[in-house]
Each structure stands twice: as C-alpha cells, then as structure tokens.
C-alpha cells in the first residue's frame, strides 16, 4: 500500500469534529445535573455571563418558551421557568449557551376547596427539569450529521426535514450513561424560515435532564 493511500485512509478515520459540537460537549456536559456547580464551571472555562437581550433572536426565543410553558396550565398548576445565558467564541464562531430550569407544581399545597383536608388525589407533586443548549445564530447551514454520529456513536432515531422551515434530528444517548437524560436534539432554522414558531435562525444542540437525586 503506497504512502498516499495510507495517509488518505488515516484522514478518513479521524473523528469528525465541529466547533458547536465541541462547545456543547465542554459547556453542557460538565455538572449537567447541578446548575449551581455548572455556572461557576462555565465562568472558569471562559464563558461570559450575558443578559438575555445579548442577542435579539435569543431574547425572542426565550420569551416564546416562557409563554408556551405557562399559557396552557391547569388551574391547580404553577410553573416557573428560568434561564441563564452565556457567550463564548469557539472555533472562531460566537456561541450562546443557555442553562434552563423548569419547576412545576401540580395539585394542592393547602386546602383550597374548603373541605377541611387535602385528599390523596389533590396533593401536590413537583417536577423539576434542567436543560442546556448551545446556539450558533450565524450558522447558514445545518450541523454536519457525521459530527454528531461520530461523537454519539449512533445515528439519529428521528429526523425532521422541512425545506425552508426547519431541519434536525434526535439522537438516543442511553448508551453514553450521562445520567438523567436519554436524548439530544440538534436543529437548524434558515434565515427567513416560514415555520410558524420561527423567531430565530441558525443551529442548536440541546438536551433536558433530571436534577441530581431525581
């Protein structure tokens, strides 16, 4: 086998990398189930804490998320959604990282119907979910699927492809044993997307997890 062929084969076997995938791995997988530890870790790694208005499309997206999360609640449900936003240049590209926490209380925490007691089916239960995502609002094309396939070690279990509107996929990551989560989503919205929920453009990688101890 000649040297040129050996070099070509070696190059083909090298893991496919991408700045946004690497930013997600470094920023979202550290203390992913405890945001009280994640925040100082991000600061130590050079991520700068910024306001939600740091990017107009990000601000619009977070506002839409808050609205969607709270507008269809039942009368006995209370939900709180909070975000912290971070920015860093990674591989020469500006990236925004968002930590989010959703806390839902469903049911009665006191005798609200005046019958003198809280029945077993009325008792409140609480759910808390944490999330992390990395956005590249300047991206003009989808993330390379190979970059995610190589890192995750599997192909997507679900693919979305609506030309001119949105594209992306969901990867099952149970085999990665990250704890608290089983899926990662990646998506792309082109500039001028006609999708009814399009308030931003670019690419994203996100996941949702259960907090430590849940």
Secondary structure, 3 states (H helix, E strand, C coil): CCHHHHHHHHHHCCCCCCHHHHHHHHHHCCCCCCHHHHHHHHHHCCCEEECHHHCHHHHHHHHHHHHHHHCCCCCCEEEEEEEEEEEEEECCEEEEEEEEEEEEEECECCCCCCCCCCCCCCECEEEEEEEEEEEECCCCCCCCHHHHHHHHCCCCCEEEEECCCEEEEEEECHHHCCCCCCEEEEEEECCCCCCCCCCCCEEEEEEEEECCCC
